[in-house]
Amino acid sequence: MDHRVGYIGFGGMASGYHYDIAHDRKDVAPNLEPAAVYELRESRRQVAEERGLTAYDDLDKFLASDDFDIVVVATSNNFHKEMTIRSLRAGKHVICEKPAAMNAAELEEMIAVSKETGKYLFIHQNRRFDIDFLTVKHAYETGRLGKLKSIESNFSGGTLHGWRAFRDHGGGILFDWGVHLIDQIVYLVQEPVKSVRAAVRCEKNPEVDDRTTVIITFESGLRATVKVAGTFLVPKPRFAVYGDRGILWMDEIYNGVGTLREAKSAEWVEEDALVYGKDGVSVRPQELLEEDLERITYPDDGFKVDQDWGALYKNMLETIDGKAEMLVKHEEALTVMRIIDAAMKSSETGELVTF
């Protein structure tokens, strides 16, 4: 089935990545063409028209058009709910940029309208296809890490420019980058959240957070720590993932090579348990595990994947055409937003938020 797409907002992400997928990536979107743009800024409408797209400054006229069946919502975050709901009610499928909304309650409204109208709502969590994350996911799914015990996920360097620097527009590093890291963890772990504790801090920009730490505890006891900041004085590893059979470090984003320390025989022992070394002397569990670890450059099993965010578009189009299941499920997106809501509350109160 052929599809055409209209864009609400034609800033950097829409006019770059989203437009390029529809216009150029026939390998992942052979049946998709860009058609129209709704924009209040005359300069961006002019860009759209130069590319042969129909440009609108009236949202009702844009949504009334039969020239496209998919809408990409790429506005500032505070408009995601309104633009998504209006597009769904106009009979369009929607690809909504992340974060899906300003909070979980807004996303619940959006999902309800999607069900009511029978139109698809996709949340654009493209970083599920980052190569560093896919390498971690492969190590876990092939059993090299065993049962997960702890995940550390770090990112620094996100620049809060334009509307991202304003609270009312849904700016801040947690919404801009933290939502990606949290989504990756929710997608990987696939279990209920037990509690959240967070520090959401404004250090250089008093308007929005620019250094945030979120600690998520899952029902199994697995703890995931997400740290996002404009800058770190000392670079942190992109991932440090600890399991009862191995530990994997991924140093850099967009790099698919890491270091795996894999246990040859020892099992993870909880920190408060009594264990004994080979000489019958009581030792700390970490030391017992340490002496049984082998250092490996990972992957060492032939795993190789190219980073391609277009793979998410392929899934979305195949879902509309009835050939695939939606990759970014609504319940996962809701879990991400509930974690962010809990992080905000925890930071404000200084208390642990339980689910």
Contacts in CASP RR format, 6 or more apart in sequence:
PFRMAT RR
TARGET T0000
AUTHOR 0000-0000-0000
METHOD contacts of the structure
MODEL  1
MDHRVGYIGFGGMASGYHYDIAHDRKDVAPNLEPAAVYELRESRRQVAEE
RGLTAYDDLDKFLASDDFDIVVVATSNNFHKEMTIRSLRAGKHVICEKPA
AMNAAELEEMIAVSKETGKYLFIHQNRRFDIDFLTVKHAYETGRLGKLKS
IESNFSGGTLHGWRAFRDHGGGILFDWGVHLIDQIVYLVQEPVKSVRAAV
RCEKNPEVDDRTTVIITFESGLRATVKVAGTFLVPKPRFAVYGDRGILWM
DEIYNGVGTLREAKSAEWVEEDALVYGKDGVSVRPQELLEEDLERITYPD
DGFKVDQDWGALYKNMLETIDGKAEMLVKHEEALTVMRIIDAAMKSSETG
ELVTF
1 31 0 8 1.000
1 320 0 8 1.000
1 321 0 8 1.000
2 31 0 8 1.000
2 32 0 8 1.000
2 33 0 8 1.000
3 31 0 8 1.000
3 32 0 8 1.000
3 33 0 8 1.000
3 68 0 8 1.000
3 69 0 8 1.000
3 70 0 8 1.000
3 317 0 8 1.000
3 320 0 8 1.000
4 32 0 8 1.000
4 33 0 8 1.000
4 34 0 8 1.000
4 35 0 8 1.000
4 67 0 8 1.000
4 68 0 8 1.000
4 69 0 8 1.000
4 70 0 8 1.000
5 18 0 8 1.000
5 22 0 8 1.000
5 32 0 8 1.000
5 33 0 8 1.000
5 34 0 8 1.000
5 35 0 8 1.000
5 68 0 8 1.000
5 70 0 8 1.000
5 71 0 8 1.000
5 72 0 8 1.000
5 95 0 8 1.000
6 34 0 8 1.000
6 35 0 8 1.000
6 36 0 8 1.000
6 37 0 8 1.000
6 38 0 8 1.000
6 53 0 8 1.000
6 62 0 8 1.000
6 68 0 8 1.000
6 70 0 8 1.000
6 71 0 8 1.000
6 72 0 8 1.000
7 14 0 8 1.000
7 15 0 8 1.000
7 18 0 8 1.000
7 19 0 8 1.000
7 34 0 8 1.000
7 36 0 8 1.000
7 37 0 8 1.000
7 38 0 8 1.000
7 48 0 8 1.000
7 71 0 8 1.000
7 72 0 8 1.000
7 74 0 8 1.000
8 38 0 8 1.000
8 59 0 8 1.000
8 62 0 8 1.000
8 71 0 8 1.000
8 72 0 8 1.000
8 73 0 8 1.000
8 74 0 8 1.000
8 75 0 8 1.000
8 83 0 8 1.000
8 87 0 8 1.000
9 37 0 8 1.000
9 38 0 8 1.000
9 39 0 8 1.000
9 44 0 8 1.000
9 73 0 8 1.000
9 74 0 8 1.000
9 75 0 8 1.000
10 19 0 8 1.000
10 37 0 8 1.000
10 39 0 8 1.000
10 44 0 8 1.000
10 45 0 8 1.000
10 47 0 8 1.000
10 48 0 8 1.000
10 74 0 8 1.000
11 44 0 8 1.000
11 74 0 8 1.000
12 74 0 8 1.000
13 74 0 8 1.000
13 97 0 8 1.000
14 37 0 8 1.000
14 72 0 8 1.000
14 74 0 8 1.000
15 44 0 8 1.000
15 47 0 8 1.000
15 48 0 8 1.000
17 309 0 8 1.000
18 72 0 8 1.000
18 74 0 8 1.000
18 95 0 8 1.000
19 34 0 8 1.000
19 51 0 8 1.000
21 28 0 8 1.000
21 29 0 8 1.000
21 32 0 8 1.000
21 310 0 8 1.000
21 313 0 8 1.000
22 29 0 8 1.000
22 32 0 8 1.000
22 33 0 8 1.000
22 34 0 8 1.000
23 33 0 8 1.000
23 34 0 8 1.000
23 51 0 8 1.000
25 310 0 8 1.000
25 313 0 8 1.000
28 308 0 8 1.000
28 310 0 8 1.000
28 311 0 8 1.000
28 313 0 8 1.000
28 314 0 8 1.000
29 310 0 8 1.000
29 313 0 8 1.000
29 314 0 8 1.000
29 317 0 8 1.000
31 317 0 8 1.000
31 321 0 8 1.000
32 70 0 8 1.000
32 313 0 8 1.000
32 317 0 8 1.000
34 51 0 8 1.000
34 53 0 8 1.000
35 53 0 8 1.000
35 54 0 8 1.000
35 67 0 8 1.000
35 68 0 8 1.000
36 48 0 8 1.000
36 53 0 8 1.000
36 54 0 8 1.000
36 55 0 8 1.000
36 56 0 8 1.000
36 62 0 8 1.000
36 65 0 8 1.000
36 67 0 8 1.000
36 68 0 8 1.000
37 44 0 8 1.000
37 45 0 8 1.000
37 48 0 8 1.000
37 53 0 8 1.000
37 54 0 8 1.000
37 55 0 8 1.000
37 56 0 8 1.000
38 55 0 8 1.000
38 56 0 8 1.000
38 57 0 8 1.000
38 58 0 8 1.000
38 59 0 8 1.000
38 62 0 8 1.000
38 63 0 8 1.000
39 45 0 8 1.000
39 48 0 8 1.000
39 55 0 8 1.000
39 56 0 8 1.000
39 57 0 8 1.000
40 57 0 8 1.000
42 57 0 8 1.000
45 55 0 8 1.000
45 56 0 8 1.000
45 57 0 8 1.000
46 55 0 8 1.000
48 54 0 8 1.000
48 55 0 8 1.000
49 55 0 8 1.000
54 65 0 8 1.000
54 67 0 8 1.000
56 62 0 8 1.000
56 65 0 8 1.000
59 86 0 8 1.000
63 71 0 8 1.000
63 86 0 8 1.000
63 87 0 8 1.000
63 90 0 8 1.000
63 92 0 8 1.000
64 90 0 8 1.000
68 92 0 8 1.000
69 91 0 8 1.000
69 92 0 8 1.000
69 93 0 8 1.000
70 92 0 8 1.000
70 93 0 8 1.000
70 94 0 8 1.000
70 95 0 8 1.000
70 320 0 8 1.000
71 83 0 8 1.000
71 87 0 8 1.000
71 92 0 8 1.000
71 93 0 8 1.000
71 94 0 8 1.000
71 95 0 8 1.000
72 94 0 8 1.000
72 95 0 8 1.000
72 97 0 8 1.000
73 79 0 8 1.000
73 80 0 8 1.000
73 83 0 8 1.000
73 84 0 8 1.000
73 87 0 8 1.000
73 94 0 8 1.000
73 95 0 8 1.000
73 96 0 8 1.000
73 97 0 8 1.000
74 97 0 8 1.000
75 83 0 8 1.000
75 97 0 8 1.000
76 163 0 8 1.000
76 164 0 8 1.000
76 169 0 8 1.000
76 170 0 8 1.000
76 171 0 8 1.000
77 99 0 8 1.000
77 101 0 8 1.000
77 102 0 8 1.000
77 169 0 8 1.000
77 170 0 8 1.000
77 171 0 8 1.000
77 175 0 8 1.000
78 102 0 8 1.000
78 168 0 8 1.000
78 169 0 8 1.000
78 170 0 8 1.000
80 96 0 8 1.000
80 97 0 8 1.000
80 99 0 8 1.000
80 100 0 8 1.000
80 101 0 8 1.000
80 102 0 8 1.000
80 106 0 8 1.000
80 110 0 8 1.000
81 101 0 8 1.000
81 102 0 8 1.000
81 106 0 8 1.000
81 107 0 8 1.000
81 109 0 8 1.000
81 110 0 8 1.000
84 94 0 8 1.000
84 96 0 8 1.000
84 110 0 8 1.000
84 113 0 8 1.000
84 121 0 8 1.000
85 109 0 8 1.000
85 110 0 8 1.000
85 113 0 8 1.000
87 94 0 8 1.000
88 94 0 8 1.000
88 110 0 8 1.000
88 113 0 8 1.000
88 114 0 8 1.000
88 117 0 8 1.000
88 119 0 8 1.000
88 121 0 8 1.000
89 113 0 8 1.000
89 117 0 8 1.000
91 117 0 8 1.000
91 119 0 8 1.000
92 119 0 8 1.000
93 119 0 8 1.000
93 120 0 8 1.000
93 121 0 8 1.000
93 122 0 8 1.000
93 320 0 8 1.000
94 114 0 8 1.000
94 119 0 8 1.000
94 120 0 8 1.000
94 121 0 8 1.000
94 122 0 8 1.000
95 122 0 8 1.000
95 124 0 8 1.000
95 316 0 8 1.000
96 110 0 8 1.000
96 121 0 8 1.000
96 122 0 8 1.000
96 123 0 8 1.000
96 124 0 8 1.000
97 124 0 8 1.000
98 123 0 8 1.000
98 124 0 8 1.000
98 125 0 8 1.000
98 179 0 8 1.000
98 180 0 8 1.000
98 183 0 8 1.000
99 175 0 8 1.000
99 179 0 8 1.000
99 336 0 8 1.000
99 337 0 8 1.000
99 340 0 8 1.000
100 106 0 8 1.000
100 107 0 8 1.000
100 110 0 8 1.000
100 123 0 8 1.000
100 333 0 8 1.000
100 336 0 8 1.000
100 337 0 8 1.000
101 107 0 8 1.000
101 110 0 8 1.000
101 337 0 8 1.000
102 170 0 8 1.000
103 337 0 8 1.000
103 340 0 8 1.000
103 341 0 8 1.000
104 334 0 8 1.000
104 337 0 8 1.000
104 338 0 8 1.000
104 340 0 8 1.000
104 341 0 8 1.000
107 333 0 8 1.000
107 334 0 8 1.000
107 337 0 8 1.000
108 334 0 8 1.000
110 121 0 8 1.000
111 121 0 8 1.000
111 330 0 8 1.000
111 334 0 8 1.000
113 121 0 8 1.000
114 120 0 8 1.000
114 121 0 8 1.000
114 330 0 8 1.000
120 316 0 8 1.000
120 319 0 8 1.000
120 320 0 8 1.000
120 326 0 8 1.000
121 330 0 8 1.000
122 316 0 8 1.000
122 319 0 8 1.000
122 326 0 8 1.000
122 328 0 8 1.000
123 328 0 8 1.000
123 330 0 8 1.000
123 333 0 8 1.000
124 312 0 8 1.000
124 328 0 8 1.000
125 179 0 8 1.000
125 180 0 8 1.000
125 183 0 8 1.000
125 187 0 8 1.000
125 312 0 8 1.000
125 328 0 8 1.000
125 333 0 8 1.000
126 309 0 8 1.000
126 310 0 8 1.000
126 312 0 8 1.000
127 133 0 8 1.000
127 180 0 8 1.000
127 183 0 8 1.000
127 184 0 8 1.000
127 309 0 8 1.000
128 183 0 8 1.000
128 184 0 8 1.000
128 187 0 8 1.000
128 312 0 8 1.000
128 327 0 8 1.000
128 328 0 8 1.000
129 307 0 8 1.000
129 308 0 8 1.000
129 309 0 8 1.000
129 310 0 8 1.000
129 311 0 8 1.000
129 312 0 8 1.000
130 184 0 8 1.000
130 253 0 8 1.000
130 254 0 8 1.000
130 307 0 8 1.000
131 254 0 8 1.000
131 255 0 8 1.000
131 256 0 8 1.000
131 305 0 8 1.000
131 306 0 8 1.000
131 307 0 8 1.000
132 238 0 8 1.000
132 239 0 8 1.000
132 250 0 8 1.000
132 252 0 8 1.000
132 253 0 8 1.000
132 254 0 8 1.000
132 255 0 8 1.000
132 256 0 8 1.000
133 184 0 8 1.000
133 188 0 8 1.000
133 239 0 8 1.000
134 256 0 8 1.000
134 305 0 8 1.000
134 307 0 8 1.000
135 250 0 8 1.000
135 256 0 8 1.000
135 257 0 8 1.000
135 258 0 8 1.000
135 298 0 8 1.000
135 299 0 8 1.000
135 303 0 8 1.000
135 305 0 8 1.000
136 188 0 8 1.000
136 239 0 8 1.000
136 241 0 8 1.000
136 248 0 8 1.000
136 250 0 8 1.000
137 188 0 8 1.000
138 299 0 8 1.000
138 303 0 8 1.000
138 305 0 8 1.000
139 145 0 8 1.000
139 241 0 8 1.000
139 248 0 8 1.000
139 260 0 8 1.000
139 298 0 8 1.000
139 299 0 8 1.000
140 146 0 8 1.000
140 148 0 8 1.000
140 188 0 8 1.000
140 241 0 8 1.000
142 301 0 8 1.000
142 303 0 8 1.000
143 245 0 8 1.000
144 245 0 8 1.000
144 246 0 8 1.000
144 248 0 8 1.000
144 260 0 8 1.000
144 262 0 8 1.000
144 298 0 8 1.000
145 241 0 8 1.000
145 242 0 8 1.000
145 243 0 8 1.000
145 244 0 8 1.000
145 245 0 8 1.000
145 246 0 8 1.000
145 247 0 8 1.000
145 248 0 8 1.000
146 243 0 8 1.000
146 244 0 8 1.000
146 245 0 8 1.000
146 246 0 8 1.000
147 243 0 8 1.000
147 244 0 8 1.000
147 245 0 8 1.000
147 268 0 8 1.000
148 189 0 8 1.000
148 222 0 8 1.000
148 241 0 8 1.000
148 242 0 8 1.000
148 243 0 8 1.000
149 222 0 8 1.000
149 223 0 8 1.000
149 242 0 8 1.000
149 243 0 8 1.000
149 244 0 8 1.000
149 268 0 8 1.000
150 222 0 8 1.000
150 223 0 8 1.000
150 224 0 8 1.000
150 225 0 8 1.000
150 240 0 8 1.000
150 241 0 8 1.000
150 242 0 8 1.000
150 243 0 8 1.000
151 185 0 8 1.000
151 188 0 8 1.000
151 189 0 8 1.000
151 222 0 8 1.000
151 223 0 8 1.000
151 224 0 8 1.000
151 225 0 8 1.000
151 239 0 8 1.000
151 240 0 8 1.000
151 241 0 8 1.000
151 242 0 8 1.000
152 224 0 8 1.000
152 225 0 8 1.000
152 227 0 8 1.000
152 236 0 8 1.000
152 237 0 8 1.000
152 239 0 8 1.000
152 240 0 8 1.000
152 241 0 8 1.000
153 181 0 8 1.000
153 184 0 8 1.000
153 185 0 8 1.000
153 224 0 8 1.000
153 225 0 8 1.000
153 226 0 8 1.000
153 227 0 8 1.000
153 238 0 8 1.000
153 239 0 8 1.000
154 226 0 8 1.000
154 227 0 8 1.000
154 228 0 8 1.000
154 232 0 8 1.000
154 236 0 8 1.000
154 237 0 8 1.000
154 238 0 8 1.000
154 239 0 8 1.000
155 177 0 8 1.000
155 178 0 8 1.000
155 180 0 8 1.000
155 181 0 8 1.000
155 227 0 8 1.000
155 228 0 8 1.000
155 229 0 8 1.000
155 238 0 8 1.000
155 253 0 8 1.000
156 228 0 8 1.000
156 229 0 8 1.000
156 230 0 8 1.000
156 231 0 8 1.000
156 232 0 8 1.000
156 235 0 8 1.000
156 236 0 8 1.000
157 229 0 8 1.000
157 230 0 8 1.000
157 231 0 8 1.000
157 232 0 8 1.000
158 173 0 8 1.000
158 176 0 8 1.000
158 177 0 8 1.000
158 228 0 8 1.000
158 230 0 8 1.000
159 230 0 8 1.000
160 171 0 8 1.000
160 172 0 8 1.000
160 173 0 8 1.000
160 176 0 8 1.000
160 205 0 8 1.000
160 208 0 8 1.000
160 210 0 8 1.000
160 230 0 8 1.000
163 169 0 8 1.000
163 170 0 8 1.000
163 171 0 8 1.000
164 170 0 8 1.000
164 171 0 8 1.000
164 172 0 8 1.000
164 175 0 8 1.000
164 176 0 8 1.000
164 208 0 8 1.000
165 171 0 8 1.000
165 172 0 8 1.000
165 205 0 8 1.000
165 207 0 8 1.000
165 208 0 8 1.000
166 207 0 8 1.000
166 208 0 8 1.000
167 207 0 8 1.000
167 208 0 8 1.000
170 208 0 8 1.000
171 208 0 8 1.000
172 205 0 8 1.000
172 208 0 8 1.000
172 209 0 8 1.000
172 210 0 8 1.000
173 208 0 8 1.000
173 209 0 8 1.000
173 210 0 8 1.000
173 211 0 8 1.000
173 212 0 8 1.000
173 228 0 8 1.000
173 229 0 8 1.000
173 230 0 8 1.000
174 200 0 8 1.000
174 209 0 8 1.000
174 212 0 8 1.000
174 214 0 8 1.000
174 228 0 8 1.000
174 340 0 8 1.000
174 343 0 8 1.000
174 344 0 8 1.000
175 340 0 8 1.000
177 228 0 8 1.000
178 212 0 8 1.000
178 214 0 8 1.000
178 226 0 8 1.000
178 228 0 8 1.000
179 336 0 8 1.000
179 340 0 8 1.000
181 226 0 8 1.000
181 228 0 8 1.000
182 214 0 8 1.000
182 216 0 8 1.000
182 226 0 8 1.000
182 336 0 8 1.000
182 339 0 8 1.000
182 340 0 8 1.000
183 328 0 8 1.000
183 332 0 8 1.000
183 333 0 8 1.000
183 336 0 8 1.000
185 216 0 8 1.000
185 224 0 8 1.000
185 226 0 8 1.000
186 332 0 8 1.000
186 335 0 8 1.000
186 336 0 8 1.000
186 339 0 8 1.000
187 332 0 8 1.000
189 218 0 8 1.000
189 222 0 8 1.000
189 224 0 8 1.000
191 218 0 8 1.000
191 219 0 8 1.000
191 220 0 8 1.000
191 222 0 8 1.000
192 218 0 8 1.000
192 219 0 8 1.000
192 355 0 8 1.000
193 216 0 8 1.000
193 217 0 8 1.000
193 218 0 8 1.000
193 219 0 8 1.000
193 335 0 8 1.000
193 338 0 8 1.000
193 339 0 8 1.000
193 355 0 8 1.000
194 217 0 8 1.000
194 218 0 8 1.000
194 219 0 8 1.000
194 221 0 8 1.000
194 354 0 8 1.000
194 355 0 8 1.000
195 216 0 8 1.000
195 217 0 8 1.000
195 342 0 8 1.000
195 352 0 8 1.000
195 353 0 8 1.000
195 354 0 8 1.000
195 355 0 8 1.000
196 214 0 8 1.000
196 215 0 8 1.000
196 216 0 8 1.000
196 217 0 8 1.000
196 339 0 8 1.000
196 342 0 8 1.000
196 343 0 8 1.000
196 346 0 8 1.000
196 352 0 8 1.000
196 353 0 8 1.000
196 355 0 8 1.000
197 214 0 8 1.000
197 215 0 8 1.000
197 346 0 8 1.000
197 350 0 8 1.000
197 351 0 8 1.000
197 352 0 8 1.000
197 353 0 8 1.000
198 212 0 8 1.000
198 213 0 8 1.000
198 214 0 8 1.000
198 215 0 8 1.000
198 342 0 8 1.000
198 343 0 8 1.000
198 344 0 8 1.000
198 346 0 8 1.000
198 347 0 8 1.000
199 212 0 8 1.000
199 213 0 8 1.000
199 347 0 8 1.000
200 209 0 8 1.000
200 212 0 8 1.000
200 343 0 8 1.000
200 344 0 8 1.000
200 347 0 8 1.000
201 209 0 8 1.000
201 210 0 8 1.000
201 211 0 8 1.000
201 212 0 8 1.000
201 347 0 8 1.000
202 208 0 8 1.000
202 209 0 8 1.000
202 210 0 8 1.000
203 210 0 8 1.000
203 211 0 8 1.000
204 210 0 8 1.000
204 230 0 8 1.000
210 229 0 8 1.000
210 230 0 8 1.000
211 228 0 8 1.000
211 229 0 8 1.000
211 230 0 8 1.000
212 226 0 8 1.000
212 227 0 8 1.000
212 228 0 8 1.000
212 229 0 8 1.000
212 343 0 8 1.000
212 347 0 8 1.000
213 225 0 8 1.000
213 226 0 8 1.000
213 227 0 8 1.000
214 225 0 8 1.000
214 226 0 8 1.000
214 227 0 8 1.000
214 339 0 8 1.000
214 343 0 8 1.000
215 223 0 8 1.000
215 224 0 8 1.000
215 225 0 8 1.000
215 226 0 8 1.000
216 223 0 8 1.000
216 224 0 8 1.000
216 225 0 8 1.000
216 226 0 8 1.000
216 339 0 8 1.000
217 223 0 8 1.000
217 224 0 8 1.000
218 224 0 8 1.000
227 236 0 8 1.000
237 249 0 8 1.000
237 250 0 8 1.000
237 251 0 8 1.000
238 250 0 8 1.000
238 251 0 8 1.000
238 252 0 8 1.000
238 253 0 8 1.000
238 255 0 8 1.000
239 248 0 8 1.000
239 249 0 8 1.000
239 250 0 8 1.000
240 247 0 8 1.000
240 248 0 8 1.000
240 249 0 8 1.000
240 250 0 8 1.000
241 247 0 8 1.000
241 248 0 8 1.000
241 249 0 8 1.000
241 250 0 8 1.000
243 268 0 8 1.000
244 263 0 8 1.000
244 267 0 8 1.000
244 268 0 8 1.000
245 262 0 8 1.000
245 263 0 8 1.000
245 267 0 8 1.000
245 268 0 8 1.000
246 260 0 8 1.000
246 261 0 8 1.000
246 262 0 8 1.000
246 263 0 8 1.000
246 293 0 8 1.000
247 260 0 8 1.000
247 261 0 8 1.000
247 293 0 8 1.000
248 258 0 8 1.000
248 259 0 8 1.000
248 260 0 8 1.000
248 261 0 8 1.000
248 298 0 8 1.000
249 258 0 8 1.000
249 259 0 8 1.000
249 260 0 8 1.000
250 256 0 8 1.000
250 258 0 8 1.000
251 258 0 8 1.000
251 259 0 8 1.000
254 307 0 8 1.000
256 299 0 8 1.000
257 297 0 8 1.000
257 298 0 8 1.000
257 299 0 8 1.000
258 297 0 8 1.000
258 298 0 8 1.000
259 295 0 8 1.000
259 296 0 8 1.000
259 297 0 8 1.000
259 298 0 8 1.000
260 295 0 8 1.000
260 296 0 8 1.000
260 297 0 8 1.000
260 298 0 8 1.000
260 300 0 8 1.000
261 293 0 8 1.000
261 294 0 8 1.000
261 295 0 8 1.000
261 296 0 8 1.000
262 293 0 8 1.000
262 294 0 8 1.000
262 296 0 8 1.000
263 289 0 8 1.000
263 292 0 8 1.000
263 293 0 8 1.000
263 294 0 8 1.000
264 292 0 8 1.000
264 293 0 8 1.000
264 294 0 8 1.000
265 292 0 8 1.000
266 288 0 8 1.000
266 289 0 8 1.000
266 291 0 8 1.000
266 292 0 8 1.000
268 285 0 8 1.000
268 289 0 8 1.000
269 275 0 8 1.000
269 285 0 8 1.000
269 288 0 8 1.000
269 289 0 8 1.000
270 285 0 8 1.000
271 284 0 8 1.000
271 285 0 8 1.000
271 286 0 8 1.000
273 285 0 8 1.000
274 282 0 8 1.000
275 282 0 8 1.000
275 283 0 8 1.000
275 285 0 8 1.000
275 288 0 8 1.000
276 282 0 8 1.000
276 283 0 8 1.000
277 283 0 8 1.000
277 288 0 8 1.000
312 327 0 8 1.000
312 328 0 8 1.000
315 324 0 8 1.000
315 326 0 8 1.000
315 327 0 8 1.000
316 326 0 8 1.000
316 327 0 8 1.000
318 324 0 8 1.000
319 325 0 8 1.000
319 326 0 8 1.000
319 327 0 8 1.000
338 355 0 8 1.000
342 353 0 8 1.000
342 355 0 8 1.000
343 353 0 8 1.000
345 353 0 8 1.000
346 352 0 8 1.000
346 353 0 8 1.000
END
